[in-house]
């Protein structure tokens, strides 16, 4: 085995060489994780901007960006829609009943 001039360990068995080999082996995983981190940071920035835009739109259109208040407004609108559908159905039944009465009167 080849030794350096000062009687140190052979180059192949050197802890420094082994550390470099391990670093080289770990490099692809590091690069993958680094790319994932960059993507995640970019996603966070993009999603933060989208959330800010959605909140601004909600304030403009609904007067609030409070999620609980918006949920309450949605439920209120659903209940109103259900009342209107029922009123429309009753109006249709009334028209049908009148038409049926006219048919039987002939």
TORZA-345788 format. One record per atom (N, C-alpha, C): atom name; residue in one letter; x, y, z. Coordinates in steps of 0.2 Angstrom, whole numbers. Layout:
% residues N
{"CA"; "A"; {X; Y; Z}};
...
This chain:
% residues 106
{"N"; "X"; {4; -6; 0}};
{"CA"; "X"; {0; 0; 0}};
{"C"; "X"; {4; 6; 0}};
{"N"; "X"; {2; 11; -3}};
{"CA"; "X"; {6; 17; -4}};
{"C"; "X"; {5; 22; 2}};
{"N"; "X"; {10; 24; 5}};
{"CA"; "X"; {9; 29; 11}};
{"C"; "X"; {12; 35; 9}};
{"N"; "X"; {10; 40; 12}};
{"CA"; "X"; {12; 47; 11}};
{"C"; "X"; {19; 48; 14}};
{"N"; "X"; {22; 53; 13}};
{"CA"; "X"; {29; 54; 15}};
{"C"; "X"; {30; 54; 23}};
{"N"; "X"; {25; 57; 27}};
{"CA"; "X"; {26; 58; 34}};
{"C"; "X"; {23; 52; 38}};
{"N"; "X"; {22; 46; 34}};
{"CA"; "X"; {20; 40; 38}};
{"C"; "X"; {13; 40; 40}};
{"N"; "X"; {8; 44; 36}};
{"CA"; "X"; {1; 44; 38}};
{"C"; "X"; {-2; 37; 35}};
{"N"; "X"; {-8; 37; 36}};
{"CA"; "X"; {-12; 31; 33}};
{"C"; "X"; {-12; 31; 26}};
{"N"; "X"; {-13; 25; 23}};
{"CA"; "X"; {-14; 25; 15}};
{"C"; "X"; {-19; 30; 13}};
{"N"; "X"; {-19; 32; 7}};
{"CA"; "X"; {-24; 37; 5}};
{"C"; "X"; {-30; 34; 4}};
{"N"; "X"; {-31; 28; 2}};
{"CA"; "X"; {-38; 25; 1}};
{"C"; "X"; {-41; 24; 8}};
{"N"; "X"; {-37; 23; 13}};
{"CA"; "X"; {-40; 22; 20}};
{"C"; "X"; {-41; 28; 24}};
{"N"; "X"; {-39; 34; 21}};
{"CA"; "X"; {-40; 40; 25}};
{"C"; "X"; {-47; 42; 26}};
{"N"; "X"; {-48; 44; 33}};
{"CA"; "X"; {-55; 46; 34}};
{"C"; "X"; {-58; 52; 30}};
{"N"; "X"; {-53; 56; 28}};
{"CA"; "X"; {-55; 62; 23}};
{"C"; "X"; {-58; 59; 17}};
{"N"; "X"; {-54; 54; 14}};
{"CA"; "X"; {-57; 51; 8}};
{"C"; "X"; {-63; 48; 8}};
{"N"; "X"; {-64; 44; 14}};
{"CA"; "X"; {-71; 41; 15}};
{"C"; "X"; {-76; 46; 16}};
{"N"; "X"; {-75; 51; 20}};
{"CA"; "X"; {-80; 57; 21}};
{"C"; "X"; {-82; 60; 14}};
{"N"; "X"; {-77; 61; 9}};
{"CA"; "X"; {-78; 63; 3}};
{"C"; "X"; {-83; 58; -1}};
{"N"; "X"; {-81; 52; -1}};
{"CA"; "X"; {-85; 47; -4}};
{"C"; "X"; {-92; 47; -2}};
{"N"; "X"; {-93; 48; 5}};
{"CA"; "X"; {-100; 48; 8}};
{"C"; "X"; {-104; 54; 6}};
{"N"; "X"; {-100; 60; 5}};
{"CA"; "X"; {-103; 66; 3}};
{"C"; "X"; {-105; 66; -4}};
{"N"; "X"; {-101; 63; -8}};
{"CA"; "X"; {-103; 62; -15}};
{"C"; "X"; {-109; 57; -16}};
{"N"; "X"; {-109; 52; -12}};
{"CA"; "X"; {-115; 48; -12}};
{"C"; "X"; {-122; 51; -10}};
{"N"; "X"; {-121; 56; -5}};
{"CA"; "X"; {-126; 59; -2}};
{"C"; "X"; {-129; 65; -7}};
{"N"; "X"; {-124; 67; -11}};
{"CA"; "X"; {-126; 73; -15}};
{"C"; "X"; {-132; 73; -19}};
{"N"; "X"; {-134; 67; -22}};
{"CA"; "X"; {-140; 67; -26}};
{"C"; "X"; {-146; 68; -21}};
{"N"; "X"; {-146; 65; -16}};
{"CA"; "X"; {-152; 66; -11}};
{"C"; "X"; {-152; 73; -9}};
{"N"; "X"; {-146; 76; -7}};
{"CA"; "X"; {-146; 83; -5}};
{"C"; "X"; {-149; 88; -11}};
{"N"; "X"; {-147; 87; -17}};
{"CA"; "X"; {-150; 91; -22}};
{"C"; "X"; {-157; 90; -23}};
{"N"; "X"; {-160; 84; -23}};
{"CA"; "X"; {-167; 83; -23}};
{"C"; "X"; {-170; 86; -18}};
{"N"; "X"; {-168; 86; -11}};
{"CA"; "X"; {-171; 89; -6}};
{"C"; "X"; {-171; 97; -7}};
{"N"; "X"; {-165; 99; -9}};
{"CA"; "X"; {-164; 107; -10}};
{"C"; "X"; {-170; 109; -16}};
{"N"; "X"; {-170; 105; -21}};
{"CA"; "X"; {-175; 107; -26}};
{"C"; "X"; {-182; 107; -23}};
{"N"; "X"; {-184; 102; -19}};
{"CA"; "X"; {-190; 101; -16}};
{"C"; "X"; {-191; 107; -11}};
{"N"; "X"; {-186; 109; -8}};
{"CA"; "X"; {-187; 115; -3}};
{"C"; "X"; {-189; 121; -7}};
{"N"; "X"; {-185; 122; -13}};
{"CA"; "X"; {-186; 128; -17}};
{"C"; "X"; {-193; 128; -20}};
{"N"; "X"; {-195; 122; -22}};
{"CA"; "X"; {-202; 121; -25}};
{"C"; "X"; {-207; 123; -19}};
{"N"; "X"; {-206; 120; -13}};
{"CA"; "X"; {-211; 122; -8}};
{"C"; "X"; {-211; 129; -6}};
{"N"; "X"; {-205; 132; -6}};
{"CA"; "X"; {-205; 139; -4}};
{"C"; "X"; {-209; 143; -10}};
{"N"; "X"; {-208; 141; -16}};
{"CA"; "X"; {-211; 145; -22}};
{"C"; "X"; {-219; 144; -21}};
{"N"; "X"; {-221; 137; -19}};
{"CA"; "X"; {-228; 136; -18}};
{"C"; "X"; {-231; 140; -13}};
{"N"; "X"; {-227; 141; -7}};
{"CA"; "X"; {-230; 145; -1}};
{"C"; "X"; {-231; 152; -4}};
{"N"; "X"; {-226; 155; -7}};
{"CA"; "X"; {-226; 162; -10}};
{"C"; "X"; {-232; 162; -14}};
{"N"; "X"; {-233; 158; -19}};
{"CA"; "X"; {-239; 158; -24}};
{"C"; "X"; {-246; 157; -20}};
{"N"; "X"; {-246; 153; -15}};
{"CA"; "X"; {-252; 151; -12}};
{"C"; "X"; {-254; 157; -7}};
{"N"; "X"; {-249; 160; -4}};
{"CA"; "X"; {-250; 166; 0}};
{"C"; "X"; {-253; 172; -4}};
{"N"; "X"; {-250; 173; -10}};
{"CA"; "X"; {-253; 178; -14}};
{"C"; "X"; {-260; 177; -16}};
{"N"; "X"; {-261; 170; -18}};
{"CA"; "X"; {-268; 168; -20}};
{"C"; "X"; {-273; 169; -14}};
{"N"; "X"; {-271; 168; -8}};
{"CA"; "X"; {-275; 169; -2}};
{"C"; "X"; {-276; 176; -1}};
{"N"; "X"; {-271; 180; -2}};
{"CA"; "X"; {-272; 187; -1}};
{"C"; "X"; {-277; 190; -6}};
{"N"; "X"; {-276; 188; -12}};
{"CA"; "X"; {-281; 190; -18}};
{"C"; "X"; {-288; 187; -16}};
{"N"; "X"; {-289; 181; -14}};
{"CA"; "X"; {-296; 179; -12}};
{"C"; "X"; {-299; 182; -6}};
{"N"; "X"; {-295; 184; -1}};
{"CA"; "X"; {-297; 188; 4}};
{"C"; "X"; {-299; 195; 2}};
{"N"; "X"; {-295; 198; -2}};
{"CA"; "X"; {-297; 205; -5}};
{"C"; "X"; {-304; 204; -9}};
{"N"; "X"; {-304; 199; -13}};
{"CA"; "X"; {-310; 198; -17}};
{"C"; "X"; {-316; 197; -13}};
{"N"; "X"; {-316; 193; -7}};
{"CA"; "X"; {-321; 192; -3}};
{"C"; "X"; {-323; 198; 1}};
{"N"; "X"; {-318; 202; 3}};
{"CA"; "X"; {-320; 209; 6}};
{"C"; "X"; {-324; 213; 1}};
{"N"; "X"; {-322; 213; -5}};
{"CA"; "X"; {-325; 217; -10}};
{"C"; "X"; {-332; 215; -11}};
{"N"; "X"; {-333; 208; -12}};
{"CA"; "X"; {-339; 206; -15}};
{"C"; "X"; {-344; 204; -9}};
{"N"; "X"; {-341; 202; -3}};
{"CA"; "X"; {-346; 200; 2}};
{"C"; "X"; {-345; 205; 9}};
{"N"; "X"; {-340; 209; 8}};
{"CA"; "X"; {-340; 214; 14}};
{"C"; "X"; {-336; 211; 20}};
{"N"; "X"; {-333; 205; 19}};
{"CA"; "X"; {-329; 202; 24}};
{"C"; "X"; {-325; 196; 21}};
{"N"; "X"; {-319; 195; 25}};
{"CA"; "X"; {-315; 189; 23}};
{"C"; "X"; {-315; 184; 29}};
{"N"; "X"; {-319; 185; 34}};
{"CA"; "X"; {-320; 180; 39}};
{"C"; "X"; {-323; 174; 37}};
{"N"; "X"; {-320; 168; 38}};
{"CA"; "X"; {-322; 162; 35}};
{"C"; "X"; {-329; 160; 39}};
{"N"; "X"; {-329; 161; 45}};
{"CA"; "X"; {-335; 159; 49}};
{"C"; "X"; {-341; 163; 46}};
{"N"; "X"; {-340; 170; 45}};
{"CA"; "X"; {-345; 174; 43}};
{"C"; "X"; {-347; 172; 36}};
{"N"; "X"; {-343; 170; 32}};
{"CA"; "X"; {-344; 168; 25}};
{"C"; "X"; {-348; 162; 25}};
{"N"; "X"; {-346; 157; 29}};
{"CA"; "X"; {-350; 151; 30}};
{"C"; "X"; {-357; 152; 32}};
{"N"; "X"; {-358; 157; 37}};
{"CA"; "X"; {-365; 159; 39}};
{"C"; "X"; {-369; 162; 33}};
{"N"; "X"; {-366; 166; 29}};
{"CA"; "X"; {-369; 169; 24}};
{"C"; "X"; {-371; 164; 18}};
{"N"; "X"; {-367; 159; 17}};
{"CA"; "X"; {-368; 154; 13}};
{"C"; "X"; {-374; 150; 15}};
{"N"; "X"; {-374; 148; 21}};
{"CA"; "X"; {-380; 144; 24}};
{"C"; "X"; {-386; 148; 24}};
{"N"; "X"; {-386; 154; 25}};
{"CA"; "X"; {-392; 159; 25}};
{"C"; "X"; {-394; 159; 18}};
{"N"; "X"; {-390; 159; 13}};
{"CA"; "X"; {-392; 159; 6}};
{"C"; "X"; {-395; 153; 4}};
{"N"; "X"; {-392; 147; 6}};
{"CA"; "X"; {-395; 141; 5}};
{"C"; "X"; {-402; 140; 8}};
{"N"; "X"; {-403; 142; 14}};
{"CA"; "X"; {-410; 142; 17}};
{"C"; "X"; {-415; 146; 13}};
{"N"; "X"; {-413; 152; 11}};
{"CA"; "X"; {-417; 157; 7}};
{"C"; "X"; {-418; 153; 0}};
{"N"; "X"; {-413; 150; -3}};
{"CA"; "X"; {-415; 146; -9}};
{"C"; "X"; {-420; 141; -8}};
{"N"; "X"; {-419; 137; -3}};
{"CA"; "X"; {-424; 132; -2}};
{"C"; "X"; {-431; 135; -1}};
{"N"; "X"; {-432; 140; 3}};
{"CA"; "X"; {-438; 143; 4}};
{"C"; "X"; {-441; 145; -3}};
{"N"; "X"; {-437; 148; -7}};
{"CA"; "X"; {-439; 150; -14}};
{"C"; "X"; {-441; 145; -18}};
{"N"; "X"; {-437; 139; -18}};
{"CA"; "X"; {-439; 133; -22}};
{"C"; "X"; {-446; 131; -20}};
{"N"; "X"; {-447; 130; -13}};
{"CA"; "X"; {-453; 128; -10}};
{"C"; "X"; {-459; 132; -12}};
{"N"; "X"; {-458; 139; -12}};
{"CA"; "X"; {-463; 144; -14}};
{"C"; "X"; {-465; 143; -22}};
{"N"; "X"; {-460; 142; -26}};
{"CA"; "X"; {-461; 140; -33}};
{"C"; "X"; {-465; 134; -34}};
{"N"; "X"; {-463; 129; -30}};
{"CA"; "X"; {-466; 122; -31}};
{"C"; "X"; {-474; 123; -29}};
{"N"; "X"; {-475; 127; -24}};
{"CA"; "X"; {-482; 128; -22}};
{"C"; "X"; {-486; 132; -27}};
{"N"; "X"; {-482; 137; -30}};
{"CA"; "X"; {-486; 141; -35}};
{"C"; "X"; {-487; 136; -41}};
{"N"; "X"; {-483; 132; -43}};
{"CA"; "X"; {-484; 127; -49}};
{"C"; "X"; {-490; 123; -47}};
{"N"; "X"; {-490; 120; -41}};
{"CA"; "X"; {-495; 116; -39}};
{"C"; "X"; {-502; 119; -39}};
{"N"; "X"; {-502; 126; -37}};
{"CA"; "X"; {-508; 130; -37}};
{"C"; "X"; {-511; 130; -45}};
{"N"; "X"; {-506; 132; -49}};
{"CA"; "X"; {-508; 132; -56}};
{"C"; "X"; {-510; 126; -59}};
{"N"; "X"; {-507; 120; -57}};
{"CA"; "X"; {-509; 114; -60}};
{"C"; "X"; {-516; 112; -57}};
{"N"; "X"; {-517; 114; -51}};
{"CA"; "X"; {-524; 113; -48}};
{"C"; "X"; {-529; 117; -51}};
{"N"; "X"; {-528; 123; -53}};
{"CA"; "X"; {-533; 127; -56}};
{"C"; "X"; {-534; 124; -63}};
{"N"; "X"; {-529; 122; -67}};
{"CA"; "X"; {-530; 119; -73}};
{"C"; "X"; {-534; 113; -73}};
{"N"; "X"; {-532; 109; -68}};
{"CA"; "X"; {-536; 103; -67}};
{"C"; "X"; {-543; 104; -66}};
{"N"; "X"; {-545; 109; -62}};
{"CA"; "X"; {-552; 111; -60}};
{"C"; "X"; {-555; 114; -67}};
{"N"; "X"; {-552; 117; -71}};
{"CA"; "X"; {-555; 120; -77}};
{"C"; "X"; {-556; 114; -82}};
{"N"; "X"; {-552; 109; -82}};
{"CA"; "X"; {-553; 103; -86}};
{"C"; "X"; {-559; 99; -84}};
{"N"; "X"; {-560; 98; -77}};
{"CA"; "X"; {-566; 95; -75}};
{"C"; "X"; {-572; 99; -76}};
{"N"; "X"; {-572; 105; -76}};
{"CA"; "X"; {-578; 109; -77}};
{"C"; "X"; {-580; 109; -84}};
{"N"; "X"; {-576; 107; -88}};
{"CA"; "X"; {-579; 107; -96}};
{"C"; "X"; {-583; 101; -97}};
